[in-house]
């Protein structure tokens, strides 16, 4: 009887480890799958130089709504400075987001974007976004983050409103981009 209980405990332990591993790898797997398949509302990236001023549709306005979410495992609050804005297709627009670390520890988060309706995601391109890199916040730190984007001028006329949604997930500190200050500190420590 004791041997059976030990085997069951080992199996349950392995299942728990596998579930933790899957949860930890879910964000990178999601990113890869969306990039490969082009589905699930993932948005494109373009440089500012790729935006052409002659493509701006001066006769049309599109409403972009902002939805912010935080995974329960991440002790942060996260919101858009404005719930929605109206933009002209083809012009560069900017939205501000505010995030706060509600914990007493340094925490790293990764924002995963999506756009709805799904068809609109094909015409939504970011030129700059906090979601391109992981964000590290000190205990109690509040940070303002910007996303610059362009709604393509070839967006179908039937789409008058789209929603840009971000969900922040807890990320590994190993994935944080090293800043110039961090590099200088490491060089000094290593002599």
N, CA and C atoms as an extended XYZ file, in Angstrom:
573
Properties=species:S:1:pos:R:3:atomname:S:1:resname:S:1:resid:I:1 pbc="F F F"
N         0.816       -1.187        0.000 N   UNK     1
C         0.000        0.000        0.000 CA  UNK     1
C         0.867        1.261        0.000 C   UNK     1
N         1.950        1.249        0.819 N   UNK     2
C         2.841        2.397        0.908 CA  UNK     2
C         3.554        2.617       -0.422 C   UNK     2
N         3.918        1.530       -1.104 N   UNK     3
C         4.605        1.610       -2.400 CA  UNK     3
C         3.709        2.270       -3.443 C   UNK     3
N         2.420        1.951       -3.447 N   UNK     4
C         1.471        2.530       -4.388 CA  UNK     4
C         1.305        4.027       -4.137 C   UNK     4
N         1.257        4.414       -2.872 N   UNK     5
C         1.130        5.828       -2.510 CA  UNK     5
C         2.365        6.601       -2.971 C   UNK     5
N         3.535        6.031       -2.837 N   UNK     6
C         4.782        6.674       -3.283 CA  UNK     6
C         4.778        6.847       -4.795 C   UNK     6
N         4.346        5.826       -5.521 N   UNK     7
C         4.274        5.918       -6.979 CA  UNK     7
C         3.289        7.002       -7.411 C   UNK     7
N         2.148        7.050       -6.758 N   UNK     8
C         1.140        8.071       -7.081 CA  UNK     8
C         1.686        9.471       -6.803 C   UNK     8
N         2.373        9.640       -5.683 N   UNK     9
C         2.948       10.942       -5.332 CA  UNK     9
C         3.992       11.360       -6.369 C   UNK     9
N         4.811       10.412       -6.846 N   UNK    10
C         5.824       10.717       -7.861 CA  UNK    10
C         5.158       11.139       -9.176 C   UNK    10
N         4.107       10.407       -9.559 N   UNK    11
C         3.405       10.751      -10.798 CA  UNK    11
C         2.778       12.139      -10.704 C   UNK    11
N         2.147       12.434       -9.577 N   UNK    12
C         1.546       13.750       -9.391 CA  UNK    12
C         2.600       14.854       -9.386 C   UNK    12
N         3.756       14.567       -8.801 N   UNK    13
C         4.858       15.531       -8.806 CA  UNK    13
C         5.342       15.814      -10.218 C   UNK    13
N         5.473       14.777      -11.041 N   UNK    14
C         5.894       14.953      -12.434 CA  UNK    14
C         4.856       15.733      -13.238 C   UNK    14
N         3.588       15.458      -12.981 N   UNK    15
C         2.516       16.196      -13.665 CA  UNK    15
C         2.582       17.678      -13.280 C   UNK    15
N         2.798       17.964      -12.009 N   UNK    16
C         2.888       19.359      -11.555 CA  UNK    16
C         4.071       20.064      -12.204 C   UNK    16
N         5.218       19.397      -12.294 N   UNK    17
C         6.403       19.978      -12.937 CA  UNK    17
C         6.132       20.218      -14.420 C   UNK    17
N         5.485       19.260      -15.083 N   UNK    18
C         5.162       19.423      -16.510 CA  UNK    18
C         4.199       20.584      -16.717 C   UNK    18
N         3.217       20.734      -15.841 N   UNK    19
C         2.264       21.837      -15.967 CA  UNK    19
C         2.958       23.181      -15.757 C   UNK    19
N         3.865       23.260      -14.785 N   UNK    20
C         4.613       24.501      -14.561 CA  UNK    20
C         5.465       24.831      -15.780 C   UNK    20
N         6.134       23.835      -16.325 N   UNK    21
C         6.962       24.045      -17.520 CA  UNK    21
C         6.139       24.523      -18.700 C   UNK    21
N         4.978       23.931      -18.888 N   UNK    22
C         4.102       24.352      -19.986 CA  UNK    22
C         3.647       25.796      -19.782 C   UNK    22
N         3.253       26.143      -18.560 N   UNK    23
C         2.826       27.510      -18.266 CA  UNK    23
C         3.947       28.514      -18.488 C   UNK    23
N         5.157       28.144      -18.113 N   UNK    24
C         6.320       29.019      -18.283 CA  UNK    24
C         6.633       29.236      -19.758 C   UNK    24
N         6.468       28.203      -20.571 N   UNK    25
C         6.792       28.283      -22.001 CA  UNK    25
C         5.620       28.756      -22.859 C   UNK    25
N         4.447       28.941      -22.262 N   UNK    26
C         3.257       29.274      -23.042 CA  UNK    26
C         3.408       30.589      -23.813 C   UNK    26
N         3.962       31.644      -23.208 N   UNK    27
C         4.089       32.931      -23.887 CA  UNK    27
C         5.022       32.829      -25.094 C   UNK    27
N         6.243       32.274      -24.951 N   UNK    28
C         7.099       32.160      -26.142 CA  UNK    28
C         6.501       31.261      -27.236 C   UNK    28
N         5.830       30.200      -26.833 N   UNK    29
C         5.202       29.304      -27.813 CA  UNK    29
C         4.084       30.044      -28.539 C   UNK    29
N         3.289       30.810      -27.796 N   UNK    30
C         2.212       31.606      -28.384 CA  UNK    30
C         2.779       32.581      -29.419 C   UNK    30
N         3.843       33.284      -29.051 N   UNK    31
C         4.459       34.247      -29.975 CA  UNK    31
C         4.921       33.574      -31.256 C   UNK    31
N         5.566       32.439      -31.130 N   UNK    32
C         6.074       31.721      -32.310 CA  UNK    32
C         4.927       31.232      -33.179 C   UNK    32
N         3.916       30.648      -32.559 N   UNK    33
C         2.780       30.140      -33.328 CA  UNK    33
C         2.067       31.264      -34.086 C   UNK    33
N         1.861       32.396      -33.420 N   UNK    34
C         1.179       33.515      -34.081 CA  UNK    34
C         2.030       34.091      -35.202 C   UNK    34
N         3.338       34.127      -34.991 N   UNK    35
C         4.230       34.643      -36.027 CA  UNK    35
C         4.243       33.728      -37.249 C   UNK    35
N         4.283       32.426      -37.007 N   UNK    36
C         4.330       31.456      -38.099 CA  UNK    36
C         3.015       31.395      -38.863 C   UNK    36
N         1.904       31.375      -38.122 N   UNK    37
C         0.599       31.199      -38.767 CA  UNK    37
C        -0.071       32.509      -39.160 C   UNK    37
N         0.315       33.618      -38.491 N   UNK    38
C        -0.309       34.902      -38.787 CA  UNK    38
C        -1.731       35.004      -38.273 C   UNK    38
N        -2.104       34.167      -37.320 N   UNK    39
C        -3.471       34.205      -36.790 CA  UNK    39
C        -3.496       34.782      -35.386 C   UNK    39
N        -4.701       34.874      -34.854 N   UNK    40
C        -4.967       35.261      -33.476 CA  UNK    40
C        -4.703       36.731      -33.188 C   UNK    40
N        -4.862       37.582      -34.196 N   UNK    41
C        -4.830       39.013      -33.955 CA  UNK    41
C        -3.470       39.613      -33.697 C   UNK    41
N        -2.392       38.892      -33.907 N   UNK    42
C        -1.060       39.469      -33.726 CA  UNK    42
C        -0.861       40.552      -34.772 C   UNK    42
N        -0.231       41.625      -34.357 N   UNK    43
C        -0.064       42.771      -35.237 CA  UNK    43
C         1.315       42.791      -35.861 C   UNK    43
N         1.432       43.529      -36.948 N   UNK    44
C         2.709       43.644      -37.631 CA  UNK    44
C         3.563       44.757      -37.053 C   UNK    44
N         4.815       44.792      -37.494 N   UNK    45
C         5.737       45.834      -37.098 CA  UNK    45
C         6.281       46.480      -38.353 C   UNK    45
N         6.321       47.802      -38.354 N   UNK    46
C         6.921       48.524      -39.461 CA  UNK    46
C         7.774       49.642      -38.904 C   UNK    46
N         8.709       50.123      -39.696 N   UNK    47
C         9.522       51.248      -39.257 CA  UNK    47
C         8.839       52.541      -39.665 C   UNK    47
N         9.225       53.631      -39.010 N   UNK    48
C         8.637       54.931      -39.329 CA  UNK    48
C         8.907       55.300      -40.787 C   UNK    48
N        10.046       54.873      -41.314 N   UNK    49
C        10.384       55.221      -42.690 CA  UNK    49
C         9.472       54.527      -43.697 C   UNK    49
N         8.813       53.444      -43.293 N   UNK    50
C         7.905       52.736      -44.192 CA  UNK    50
C         6.537       53.405      -44.292 C   UNK    50
N         6.247       54.336      -43.373 N   UNK    51
C         4.976       55.040      -43.387 CA  UNK    51
C         5.089       56.184      -44.388 C   UNK    51
N         4.164       56.216      -45.340 N   UNK    52
C         4.190       57.268      -46.365 CA  UNK    52
C         3.060       58.254      -46.092 C   UNK    52
N         3.397       59.531      -46.039 N   UNK    53
C         2.403       60.566      -45.741 CA  UNK    53
C         1.300       60.632      -46.783 C   UNK    53
N         1.608       60.308      -48.035 N   UNK    54
C         0.583       60.387      -49.075 CA  UNK    54
C        -0.483       59.299      -48.911 C   UNK    54
N        -0.240       58.330      -48.039 N   UNK    55
C        -1.213       57.264      -47.811 CA  UNK    55
C        -2.270       57.626      -46.769 C   UNK    55
N        -2.149       58.789      -46.119 N   UNK    56
C        -3.099       59.180      -45.083 CA  UNK    56
C        -4.456       59.475      -45.722 C   UNK    56
N        -5.497       58.839      -45.181 N   UNK    57
C        -6.866       59.043      -45.651 CA  UNK    57
C        -7.501       60.154      -44.827 C   UNK    57
N        -7.488       61.376      -45.356 N   UNK    58
C        -7.984       62.545      -44.626 CA  UNK    58
C        -9.501       62.576      -44.491 C   UNK    58
N       -10.197       61.752      -45.245 N   UNK    59
C       -11.662       61.749      -45.235 CA  UNK    59
C       -12.260       60.700      -44.305 C   UNK    59
N       -11.426       60.019      -43.542 N   UNK    60
C       -11.931       58.897      -42.760 CA  UNK    60
C       -11.345       58.895      -41.352 C   UNK    60
N       -12.148       58.537      -40.371 N   UNK    61
C       -11.683       58.343      -38.998 CA  UNK    61
C       -12.044       56.932      -38.550 C   UNK    61
N       -11.125       56.306      -37.844 N   UNK    62
C       -11.333       54.968      -37.289 CA  UNK    62
C       -11.142       55.082      -35.781 C   UNK    62
N       -12.013       54.437      -35.023 N   UNK    63
C       -11.890       54.428      -33.569 CA  UNK    63
C       -11.053       53.232      -33.144 C   UNK    63
N       -10.012       53.498      -32.352 N   UNK    64
C        -9.178       52.434      -31.787 CA  UNK    64
C        -9.431       52.425      -30.283 C   UNK    64
N        -9.943       51.302      -29.782 N   UNK    65
C       -10.198       51.125      -28.356 CA  UNK    65
C        -9.040       50.341      -27.749 C   UNK    65
N        -8.765       50.596      -26.469 N   UNK    66
C        -7.652       49.936      -25.790 CA  UNK    66
C        -8.170       49.090      -24.639 C   UNK    66
N        -7.748       47.840      -24.611 N   UNK    67
C        -8.139       46.882      -23.578 CA  UNK    67
C        -6.867       46.421      -22.888 C   UNK    67
N        -6.820       46.496      -21.560 N   UNK    68
C        -5.620       46.106      -20.820 CA  UNK    68
C        -5.964       45.019      -19.811 C   UNK    68
N        -5.104       44.012      -19.749 N   UNK    69
C        -5.305       42.866      -18.859 CA  UNK    69
C        -3.980       42.469      -18.232 C   UNK    69
N        -4.057       41.876      -17.051 N   UNK    70
C        -2.866       41.375      -16.364 CA  UNK    70
C        -3.153       39.948      -15.918 C   UNK    70
N        -2.260       39.027      -16.259 N   UNK    71
C        -2.375       37.653      -15.800 CA  UNK    71
C        -2.337       37.631      -14.274 C   UNK    71
N        -3.141       36.782      -13.625 N   UNK    72
C        -3.188       36.753      -12.156 CA  UNK    72
C        -1.839       36.475      -11.481 C   UNK    72
N        -0.894       35.855      -12.190 N   UNK    73
C         0.414       35.562      -11.605 CA  UNK    73
C         1.336       36.777      -11.565 C   UNK    73
N         0.915       37.893      -12.139 N   UNK    74
C         1.737       39.093      -12.197 CA  UNK    74
C         1.122       40.163      -11.294 C   UNK    74
N         1.853       40.607      -10.265 N   UNK    75
C         1.291       41.567       -9.305 CA  UNK    75
C         1.360       43.022       -9.801 C   UNK    75
N         0.794       43.290      -10.952 N   UNK    76
C         0.835       44.623      -11.549 CA  UNK    76
C        -0.575       45.140      -11.780 C   UNK    76
N        -0.684       46.470      -11.860 N   UNK    77
C        -1.885       47.100      -12.390 CA  UNK    77
C        -1.476       47.718      -13.728 C   UNK    77
N        -2.419       47.787      -14.658 N   UNK    78
C        -2.090       48.182      -16.027 CA  UNK    78
C        -3.326       48.814      -16.646 C   UNK    78
N        -3.156       50.011      -17.234 N   UNK    79
C        -4.300       50.672      -17.864 CA  UNK    79
C        -3.825       51.587      -18.985 C   UNK    79
N        -4.747       51.889      -19.868 N   UNK    80
C        -4.491       52.866      -20.924 CA  UNK    80
C        -4.815       54.246      -20.374 C   UNK    80
N        -4.032       55.255      -20.764 N   UNK    81
C        -4.301       56.622      -20.322 CA  UNK    81
C        -5.654       57.096      -20.849 C   UNK    81
N        -6.002       56.675      -22.074 N   UNK    82
C        -7.309       56.966      -22.664 CA  UNK    82
C        -7.899       55.653      -23.153 C   UNK    82
N        -9.201       55.469      -22.941 N   UNK    83
C        -9.869       54.232      -23.346 CA  UNK    83
C        -9.907       54.063      -24.857 C   UNK    83
N       -10.049       55.180      -25.601 N   UNK    84
C       -10.102       55.079      -27.056 CA  UNK    84
C        -9.630       56.378      -27.683 C   UNK    84
N        -9.303       56.299      -28.975 N   UNK    85
C        -8.929       57.475      -29.734 CA  UNK    85
C        -9.344       57.285      -31.183 C   UNK    85
N        -9.541       58.408      -31.850 N   UNK    86
C        -9.874       58.350      -33.274 CA  UNK    86
C        -8.637       58.726      -34.071 C   UNK    86
N        -8.368       57.927      -35.116 N   UNK    87
C        -7.181       58.144      -35.944 CA  UNK    87
C        -7.576       58.124      -37.412 C   UNK    87
N        -6.754       58.747      -38.221 N   UNK    88
C        -6.930       58.696      -39.669 CA  UNK    88
C        -6.085       57.545      -40.201 C   UNK    88
N        -6.669       56.680      -40.993 N   UNK    89
C        -5.876       55.589      -41.577 CA  UNK    89
C        -4.676       56.156      -42.344 C   UNK    89
N        -3.523       55.560      -42.107 N   UNK    90
C        -2.300       55.955      -42.789 CA  UNK    90
C        -1.403       56.876      -41.995 C   UNK    90
N        -1.914       57.487      -40.916 N   UNK    91
C        -1.066       58.389      -40.139 CA  UNK    91
C        -0.560       57.687      -38.881 C   UNK    91
N         0.592       58.140      -38.391 N   UNK    92
C         1.164       57.572      -37.171 CA  UNK    92
C         0.393       58.119      -35.977 C   UNK    92
N        -0.056       57.233      -35.108 N   UNK    93
C        -0.772       57.620      -33.894 CA  UNK    93
C         0.019       57.110      -32.689 C   UNK    93
N        -0.290       57.661      -31.530 N   UNK    94
C         0.432       57.291      -30.313 CA  UNK    94
C        -0.556       57.110      -29.172 C   UNK    94
N        -0.345       56.068      -28.383 N   UNK    95
C        -1.173       55.821      -27.207 CA  UNK    95
C        -0.264       55.594      -26.003 C   UNK    95
N        -0.707       56.053      -24.849 N   UNK    96
C         0.065       55.958      -23.623 CA  UNK    96
C        -0.586       54.949      -22.680 C   UNK    96
N         0.243       54.116      -22.064 N   UNK    97
C        -0.212       53.120      -21.097 CA  UNK    97
C         0.564       53.306      -19.803 C   UNK    97
N        -0.072       52.974      -18.683 N   UNK    98
C         0.550       53.126      -17.370 CA  UNK    98
C         0.515       51.777      -16.667 C   UNK    98
N         1.685       51.372      -16.173 N   UNK    99
C         1.797       50.092      -15.476 CA  UNK    99
C         2.447       50.346      -14.121 C   UNK    99
N         2.008       49.587      -13.112 N   UNK   100
C         2.584       49.730      -11.774 CA  UNK   100
C         2.821       48.361      -11.162 C   UNK   100
N         4.008       48.192      -10.577 N   UNK   101
C         4.345       46.981       -9.840 CA  UNK   101
C         3.767       47.136       -8.443 C   UNK   101
N         2.787       46.316       -8.103 N   UNK   102
C         2.108       46.393       -6.812 CA  UNK   102
C         2.798       45.553       -5.738 C   UNK   102
N         3.923       44.904       -6.089 N   UNK   103
C         4.581       44.008       -5.132 CA  UNK   103
C         5.783       44.683       -4.475 C   UNK   103
N         6.405       43.963       -3.552 N   UNK   104
C         7.609       44.439       -2.859 CA  UNK   104
C         8.879       43.875       -3.485 C   UNK   104
N         8.782       43.324       -4.691 N   UNK   105
C         9.930       42.708       -5.369 CA  UNK   105
C        10.072       43.245       -6.782 C   UNK   105
N        11.280       43.110       -7.339 N   UNK   106
C        11.458       43.377       -8.756 CA  UNK   106
C        10.688       42.310       -9.525 C   UNK   106
N         9.968       42.723      -10.560 N   UNK   107
C         9.183       41.776      -11.350 CA  UNK   107
C         9.339       42.124      -12.825 C   UNK   107
N         9.435       41.079      -13.658 N   UNK   108
C         9.563       41.244      -15.102 CA  UNK   108
C         8.273       40.786      -15.763 C   UNK   108
N         7.771       41.608      -16.682 N   UNK   109
C         6.541       41.269      -17.396 CA  UNK   109
C         6.723       41.377      -18.892 C   UNK   109
N         5.922       40.626      -19.627 N   UNK   110
C         5.920       40.657      -21.094 CA  UNK   110
C         4.492       40.897      -21.553 C   UNK   110
N         4.302       41.925      -22.390 N   UNK   111
C         2.975       42.238      -22.914 CA  UNK   111
C         2.757       41.516      -24.231 C   UNK   111
N         1.614       40.863      -24.350 N   UNK   112
C         1.234       40.170      -25.578 CA  UNK   112
C         0.062       40.941      -26.191 C   UNK   112
N         0.256       41.458      -27.425 N   UNK   113
C        -0.815       42.237      -28.052 CA  UNK   113
C        -1.720       41.385      -28.935 C   UNK   113
N        -2.919       41.874      -29.151 N   UNK   114
C        -3.804       41.296      -30.159 CA  UNK   114
C        -4.763       42.399      -30.607 C   UNK   114
N        -5.327       42.215      -31.792 N   UNK   115
C        -6.245       43.191      -32.362 CA  UNK   115
C        -7.519       42.477      -32.781 C   UNK   115
N        -8.653       43.125      -32.506 N   UNK   116
C        -9.953       42.600      -32.938 CA  UNK   116
C       -10.692       43.709      -33.665 C   UNK   116
N       -11.483       43.399      -34.647 N   UNK   117
C       -11.705       42.072      -35.213 CA  UNK   117
C       -10.438       41.549      -35.898 C   UNK   117
N       -10.401       40.240      -36.082 N   UNK   118
C        -9.206       39.594      -36.612 CA  UNK   118
C        -8.772       40.191      -37.943 C   UNK   118
N        -9.701       40.523      -38.813 N   UNK   119
C        -9.368       41.122      -40.108 CA  UNK   119
C        -8.602       42.429      -39.925 C   UNK   119
N        -8.952       43.205      -38.894 N   UNK   120
C        -8.290       44.490      -38.642 CA  UNK   120
C        -6.816       44.314      -38.308 C   UNK   120
N        -6.453       43.171      -37.723 N   UNK   121
C        -5.049       42.946      -37.356 CA  UNK   121
C        -4.126       42.976      -38.568 C   UNK   121
N        -4.655       42.686      -39.741 N   UNK   122
C        -3.843       42.717      -40.958 CA  UNK   122
C        -3.487       44.138      -41.372 C   UNK   122
N        -4.183       45.127      -40.817 N   UNK   123
C        -4.000       46.528      -41.197 CA  UNK   123
C        -3.499       47.379      -40.032 C   UNK   123
N        -3.103       46.726      -38.950 N   UNK   124
C        -2.628       47.432      -37.764 CA  UNK   124
C        -1.144       47.144      -37.600 C   UNK   124
N        -0.315       48.176      -37.679 N   UNK   125
C         1.135       48.009      -37.587 CA  UNK   125
C         1.724       48.935      -36.542 C   UNK   125
N         2.584       48.380      -35.692 N   UNK   126
C         3.243       49.161      -34.650 CA  UNK   126
C         4.628       49.596      -35.144 C   UNK   126
N         4.971       50.893      -34.920 N   UNK   127
C         6.320       51.365      -35.239 CA  UNK   127
C         7.195       51.338      -33.994 C   UNK   127
N         6.553       51.446      -32.814 N   UNK   128
C         7.265       51.393      -31.531 CA  UNK   128
C         6.294       50.842      -30.508 C   UNK   128
N         6.776       49.919      -29.666 N   UNK   129
C         5.864       49.327      -28.685 CA  UNK   129
C         6.630       48.762      -27.497 C   UNK   129
N         6.081       48.977      -26.308 N   UNK   130
C         6.639       48.401      -25.094 CA  UNK   130
C         6.564       46.882      -25.116 C   UNK   130
N         5.731       46.328      -25.995 N   UNK   131
C         5.591       44.875      -26.077 CA  UNK   131
C         6.757       44.216      -26.819 C   UNK   131
N         7.639       45.015      -27.452 N   UNK   132
C         8.772       44.449      -28.177 CA  UNK   132
C         9.833       43.878      -27.237 C   UNK   132
N         9.869       44.375      -25.984 N   UNK   133
C        10.850       43.902      -24.999 CA  UNK   133
C        10.158       43.669      -23.668 C   UNK   133
N        10.731       42.825      -22.841 N   UNK   134
C        10.208       42.602      -21.496 CA  UNK   134
C        10.415       43.853      -20.655 C   UNK   134
N         9.523       44.079      -19.718 N   UNK   135
C         9.587       45.247      -18.842 CA  UNK   135
C         9.930       44.793      -17.426 C   UNK   135
N        10.936       45.431      -16.825 N   UNK   136
C        11.325       45.121      -15.447 CA  UNK   136
C        10.973       46.318      -14.571 C   UNK   136
N        10.169       46.065      -13.543 N   UNK   137
C         9.751       47.132      -12.642 CA  UNK   137
C        10.236       46.863      -11.227 C   UNK   137
N        10.728       47.915      -10.585 N   UNK   138
C        11.151       47.843       -9.190 CA  UNK   138
C         9.911       47.794       -8.297 C   UNK   138
N        10.079       47.429       -7.030 N   UNK   139
C         8.930       47.402       -6.114 CA  UNK   139
C         8.224       48.759       -6.081 C   UNK   139
N         6.917       48.763       -6.321 N   UNK   140
C         6.121       49.977       -6.288 CA  UNK   140
C         6.333       50.926       -7.460 C   UNK   140
N         7.176       50.578       -8.422 N   UNK   141
C         7.471       51.474       -9.544 CA  UNK   141
C         6.288       51.609      -10.499 C   UNK   141
N         6.055       52.844      -10.942 N   UNK   142
C         5.055       53.142      -11.957 CA  UNK   142
C         5.806       53.602      -13.208 C   UNK   142
N         5.352       53.134      -14.358 N   UNK   143
C         6.043       53.447      -15.602 CA  UNK   143
C         5.019       53.804      -16.679 C   UNK   143
N         5.332       54.839      -17.456 N   UNK   144
C         4.509       55.184      -18.612 CA  UNK   144
C         5.153       54.556      -19.838 C   UNK   144
N         4.348       53.934      -20.656 N   UNK   145
C         4.848       53.239      -21.846 CA  UNK   145
C         4.039       53.690      -23.057 C   UNK   145
N         4.714       53.765      -24.194 N   UNK   146
C         4.105       54.283      -25.413 CA  UNK   146
C         4.037       53.193      -26.474 C   UNK   146
N         2.956       53.243      -27.242 N   UNK   147
C         2.881       52.457      -28.469 CA  UNK   147
C         2.581       53.452      -29.585 C   UNK   147
N         3.375       53.386      -30.652 N   UNK   148
C         3.126       54.193      -31.852 CA  UNK   148
C         2.690       53.215      -32.931 C   UNK   148
N         1.636       53.580      -33.622 N   UNK   149
C         1.051       52.639      -34.574 CA  UNK   149
C         0.454       53.353      -35.768 C   UNK   149
N         0.179       52.555      -36.792 N   UNK   150
C        -0.466       53.049      -37.997 CA  UNK   150
C        -1.578       52.077      -38.365 C   UNK   150
N        -2.774       52.611      -38.562 N   UNK   151
C        -3.862       51.828      -39.129 CA  UNK   151
C        -3.738       52.012      -40.635 C   UNK   151
N        -3.552       50.924      -41.364 N   UNK   152
C        -3.335       51.001      -42.804 CA  UNK   152
C        -4.462       51.705      -43.539 C   UNK   152
N        -4.085       52.532      -44.516 N   UNK   153
C        -5.096       53.282      -45.272 CA  UNK   153
C        -5.956       52.373      -46.142 C   UNK   153
N        -5.524       51.125      -46.327 N   UNK   154
C        -6.315       50.175      -47.106 CA  UNK   154
C        -7.238       49.319      -46.224 C   UNK   154
N        -7.436       49.757      -44.955 N   UNK   155
C        -8.372       49.085      -44.057 CA  UNK   155
C        -9.756       49.081      -44.707 C   UNK   155
N       -10.431       47.928      -44.776 N   UNK   156
C       -11.767       47.888      -45.378 CA  UNK   156
C       -12.717       48.892      -44.735 C   UNK   156
N       -13.537       49.529      -45.555 N   UNK   157
C       -14.479       50.568      -45.101 CA  UNK   157
C       -15.428       50.065      -44.019 C   UNK   157
N       -15.771       48.766      -44.054 N   UNK   158
C       -16.731       48.238      -43.082 CA  UNK   158
C       -16.178       48.217      -41.655 C   UNK   158
N       -14.857       48.333      -41.511 N   UNK   159
C       -14.258       48.347      -40.173 CA  UNK   159
C       -14.106       49.802      -39.729 C   UNK   159
N       -14.909       50.187      -38.757 N   UNK   160
C       -14.871       51.555      -38.248 CA  UNK   160
C       -14.320       51.626      -36.824 C   UNK   160
N       -14.291       50.467      -36.148 N   UNK   161
C       -13.773       50.389      -34.783 CA  UNK   161
C       -12.930       49.127      -34.653 C   UNK   161
N       -11.792       49.250      -33.986 N   UNK   162
C       -10.951       48.090      -33.691 CA  UNK   162
C       -10.472       48.203      -32.253 C   UNK   162
N       -10.114       47.061      -31.684 N   UNK   163
C        -9.647       47.025      -30.303 CA  UNK   163
C        -8.228       46.483      -30.256 C   UNK   163
N        -7.333       47.275      -29.664 N   UNK   164
C        -5.966       46.827      -29.396 CA  UNK   164
C        -5.946       46.360      -27.952 C   UNK   164
N        -5.662       45.096      -27.767 N   UNK   165
C        -5.678       44.503      -26.436 CA  UNK   165
C        -4.275       44.033      -26.061 C   UNK   165
N        -3.890       44.302      -24.814 N   UNK   166
C        -2.615       43.811      -24.282 CA  UNK   166
C        -2.893       43.009      -23.035 C   UNK   166
N        -2.194       41.895      -22.906 N   UNK   167
C        -2.207       41.133      -21.659 CA  UNK   167
C        -0.770       40.999      -21.199 C   UNK   167
N        -0.492       41.426      -19.968 N   UNK   168
C         0.836       41.281      -19.388 CA  UNK   168
C         0.924       39.951      -18.662 C   UNK   168
N         2.008       39.224      -18.915 N   UNK   169
C         2.311       37.957      -18.249 CA  UNK   169
C         3.634       38.104      -17.507 C   UNK   169
N         3.809       37.326      -16.463 N   UNK   170
C         5.084       37.291      -15.753 CA  UNK   170
C         6.107       36.631      -16.663 C   UNK   170
N         7.301       37.225      -16.740 N   UNK   171
C         8.356       36.694      -17.598 CA  UNK   171
C         9.601       36.422      -16.765 C   UNK   171
N        10.484       35.649      -17.332 N   UNK   172
C        11.743       35.340      -16.672 CA  UNK   172
C        12.649       36.559      -16.719 C   UNK   172
N        13.347       36.827      -15.638 N   UNK   173
C        14.271       37.964      -15.594 CA  UNK   173
C        15.423       37.771      -16.574 C   UNK   173
N        15.704       36.525      -16.942 N   UNK   174
C        16.783       36.244      -17.901 CA  UNK   174
C        16.482       36.829      -19.271 C   UNK   174
N        15.202       37.095      -19.574 N   UNK   175
C        14.803       37.575      -20.897 CA  UNK   175
C        14.802       39.090      -21.021 C   UNK   175
N        15.161       39.818      -19.961 N   UNK   176
C        15.152       41.273      -19.998 CA  UNK   176
C        16.346       41.776      -20.791 C   UNK   176
N        16.109       42.735      -21.669 N   UNK   177
C        17.202       43.333      -22.433 CA  UNK   177
C        18.129       44.064      -21.471 C   UNK   177
N        19.424       43.891      -21.647 N   UNK   178
C        20.401       44.536      -20.784 CA  UNK   178
C        20.584       45.980      -21.250 C   UNK   178
N        20.399       46.911      -20.327 N   UNK   179
C        20.559       48.321      -20.661 CA  UNK   179
C        22.033       48.699      -20.605 C   UNK   179
N        22.361       49.877      -21.122 N   UNK   180
C        23.730       50.367      -21.109 CA  UNK   180
C        24.231       50.470      -19.676 C   UNK   180
N        23.373       50.948      -18.754 N   UNK   181
C        23.745       51.077      -17.354 CA  UNK   181
C        24.060       49.702      -16.751 C   UNK   181
N        23.250       48.682      -17.082 N   UNK   182
C        23.495       47.324      -16.582 CA  UNK   182
C        24.839       46.806      -17.083 C   UNK   182
N        25.140       47.053      -18.378 N   UNK   183
C        26.411       46.595      -18.948 CA  UNK   183
C        27.593       47.245      -18.252 C   UNK   183
N        27.501       48.559      -17.997 N   UNK   184
C        28.581       49.275      -17.319 CA  UNK   184
C        28.788       48.713      -15.927 C   UNK   184
N        27.701       48.444      -15.219 N   UNK   185
C        27.788       47.887      -13.872 CA  UNK   185
C        28.466       46.509      -13.895 C   UNK   185
N        28.088       45.658      -14.875 N   UNK   186
C        28.678       44.327      -14.970 CA  UNK   186
C        30.161       44.391      -15.287 C   UNK   186
N        30.551       45.337      -16.148 N   UNK   187
C        31.970       45.489      -16.498 CA  UNK   187
C        32.766       45.878      -15.267 C   UNK   187
N        32.244       46.818      -14.454 N   UNK   188
C        32.922       47.248      -13.235 CA  UNK   188
C        33.030       46.108      -12.229 C   UNK   188
N        31.962       45.300      -12.112 N   UNK   189
C        31.972       44.172      -11.157 CA  UNK   189
C        32.981       43.106      -11.564 C   UNK   189
N        33.128       42.899      -12.878 N   UNK   190
C        34.039       41.848      -13.356 CA  UNK   190
C        35.471       42.347      -13.539 C   UNK   190
N        35.678       43.631      -13.288 N   UNK   191
C        37.014       44.204      -13.326 CA  UNK   191
C        37.515       44.346      -14.700 C   UNK   191
